[in-house]
């Protein structure tokens, strides 16, 4: 099987973010969604507007998000729009809360767990998507990167609960943690496949920024401080390969602080989302790392 190319730079600046996008050699056409995490208020590890602004503006992109399925300050449309403003995203580009007017039901072909996926209804307004992810740990997924940003991130609030419950919507946060774990990881891969089928794989690009490597996600209002140093920026046409490359980079890091993030990933079998996505044909785990530095 042919290896995917994953581009990498150690430099984490607005300029290097544009450079690594250009290295992919594929333009996003039409109306472009830029899928980020707006970050739960109280947290501070989310990708900063000052870092992403030049790339978003180069693409004339619209920053997109959906409401959360848990209590907080992004689980209602009014509160989430305030977060867009408070975290500085509304100041750099048009923003869109994709599920504020409802959801779109997408079929899942040959899924591990799901037969359908519920996404923000405004997804139908876009022709292409840059999946711009902060790679870090996660209290349920083990880690969050491109695959999680598409699966959970593009899902409507109801869709998030549906994925967490493996097709039976969770009603509480306790329900989410009680659901069969590996099935949840497979459900995320199923949700990825539905979105990629809908937009078309040629209309999606993936960039992971591996900085502020907390064991906790940006959805946490009180995330643990990172214990390891920043790694860099990764970019690929392949969502499986880019997440695999980020996981491998954590293991390969000489920083002893990596132990906490590795423990988080391994304790929750985080790699299983990558395995499940590869089984669905969403990408390959074998890759060639192309370094842009030096």
N, C-alpha and C positions, 0 to 999 in steps of 0.2 A: 504494500500500500504506500502511495506517495506521501512523503512527509509534508506537513504544513510549514509555512514560514511564519516565524514569530520574530518581530523586530524588537530591539531592546536598546534603551539608553539609560545610563546611570544618572543622567542630568534631569532634574525635575524642575523645569521652568516653563513659562508660557511658550517660549520660543521652541524648546525641545518637544513640546506637545504638538505644535504645528508641524515640526520637522518629521516626527514619527508618523503622523497622519499622512503626510505627503509621501513617505517611504512606501506606504501600502500600494501606491500606484493605481488606486481606483477612486473615482469621484462619486460622491453621492448626489443623485439628481432629484429634481423636483422639490417638493416641500420636505425638508429634513427635520426629523425629530432628534433631539439630543437627550438621551435617557440618562439621567443622573439620579442620585439620592439627594434630596434637599436636606436631609439630616434632621433627626429629632432635636428640638430645642433643648438646650442644656448640654448637648454634645458639641464637640468642636473638631472632630476628625474628618468631617466630610470635605470633599474637594472644594477648595476655595474659589469663589468667583474670579478673583484676580488671576488665578492659575489658568482657568479654562476659558476666560473671556475671548482672547484673540482667536482661538480655534472655533468657538461657537459662532463668533461674528464672521469669520472667514467663510463658514458654511452657510451663513445667513440662516442659522438654525433656530428652532424653537425648543427651549428647555421643557421637557415633559416629565410628569410624575403622576402617580395615582395615590388616593387616600390609603391610609393604613387600616388594618383590621384589629388594632388593639388600642386601648385607652392611651391618650397622649395629646399632643398638640398638632397632630397631622391626620387625625381620624375624622375630622369634619372639613367640609369645603372651606368654610370661613377661616378656621384655624390654620389650615394648610396654606391658603393664600397669604396669610400673615407671615408664615414661615418663609415663603418665597421672598417676601419683602425683607423680613428681618435678617435673613441669611445672605442677602445681597444679590440674589439671582435675578430678581425683577429689574434690577438696575443695569444689567449687562445685555439682556436679550429678551425677546418675547417669551412668555411662559404659558404653559397649558396644563391644567389639572384634568387629565384625560377622562376621568370617570365622574366629573361633576354633573354631567347630564345623562349618566347611564352607562351601560356597558354593551359590549359586543361579544357574542358567543362564537368561538372558533372551534372547529372540529379538531380532534387529536387523532391522527392516523397511527394505528398499531401501537398505541401507548402502553407503557408498563402498568399504569394504574388508572389513568383518566381517559375518558372518551370525548371530553370537551373542556374548553378553557374560557374563562370569563375575563375579558380585558377592558380597559378604559375605552368607552365608545368613540372617543375622538381619534383613536388609532386609525380609523378609516380616512382621516383627513391627510395622512402622510404617505409619501412615496418612498421614503428611505429613512434609515435610522443609524445614528452613531451611538453605540452603547458605550458610554463613558463611565467607567466603574472605578470606585475606590476598592482596591483589594485589601482585605483585612480579615480578622476572625469573625465568627458569628456564633451566637449562643444556641442556635438550632441547626444551622447548616454546616457548622465546623469552620467554614470560611465563606466569604462572599466575594464574587468576582463577576465576570461577564454573564455566566449562566444564571446566577441568582438575580442579577439586575434585570434580565429579560423575563425570567419566570415570575418572580414575586413582584418585581418592579413595574412591569407592564400590566399586571393583573389589577382588576378593580378591587375595591375593599372586599366585596363579596368573593371575588376570585381568589384573593389571598387566603381567606378562610377555607375556601373549597380545596385549594392546593394543600394547605396544611392538614386538612382532614382526609386527604386522599380520595376526594370525590364526595365526602360527606362533610358539609361546611361546619367548621368549628364555631362554637358560640362564645367561648371564653378563651383567654390565654392559657388556662389550665388544660383545656381540651387540646390546644395546639401541642403542648408538651407531652400530652398523654397518647397522641396518635402514634401508630407504628412508624418508627423513625426511618428505616431504610425505604419504606413505601413513600414517605414524604419526600425523600431525596429523589426517588424515581418520579414522583409526581412533578417535581420541579423540571426535570428533564422533559417530561411530557408537555408541560406548559411551554417550554422553550421551543419544542418542535412545532407547536401550533402557531406561535408568533412568526417563526422563521418561514414556515409554509405560507403564511398570509402575506408577509412583506416580500418574500423571495430572498434567498441567501445572497444574491448579488447586490441586494439593496441594503445590506447591513454590514457595518464595520465595527471592530471591537478594540477598545483601548482600556487597559487596566493601569491605574497608577498605584504602585505599591509603596505608599508612604504612610506615616502615622499608623504603623502596623499593630494596632491594638488587637487583643483577643476578642473584643466586642465590636459589634456592627455599628454603623452610623444611626441605626434605628434606636440605639440605646441612649437615653438621656444622660446617663452617668457612666460613660465607658471607662474601662480600665486604661491607664496610661500605657503607651507602647513600651515594650521591654527590649525591642531590637531596633536597629537603625533602619532608615529607609533603604529600599533596594533600587527603585528606578521605575521607568515606564515601559510597558509592553504593548505591542499592537499586532493585530492579526486579522485576516479574513475569516479565521476559524475560531469559533467560541470555545470549542473543546481544547484545542491546542494552547490557546492563550491562558486558560485557567490552569492547565497542566504545567505550563512553563512557570507560572507564578508559584505554584506549590513546590515545584522542583527548586526554584530559586530560594525559597525559604529554607528548605533542607540543606542546600549547598552554601548558605551564608556562613561566614566565619564567626558571626556574632553569637556568643553564647546565649544572648537574650532571646534567641529564636525558640528556645525550649518551651516557653509558655504558649506560643502560637502553634507549635507542632503538637503539643499536648491537646490543645483545643481542637485542632483539625482531626487528630487521630481518635480522640475520645468520642467524637460524633460521626466518625466514618465519612468525613466530608468528601473524600475522593470519590465516593459512590455516585455522586451527581455527575461527575465527569465520566465515570464508567457507563452510567445509564444513558447519558447523552451520546456517547460514542456508539453504543449499541443501537441507538435509534438512527445512526447515520448523520448526526448533526455536525460531525467533524472527526478528527483523528487525534490520538494522544501522542503520536510520534511527530516530532517537529525539528526544524532546523532553526537555531537561534542566530539571528543576524544582528550583530552589535553595531550600532551607529557611532559609538564613541571612538575617537582616535583613528 
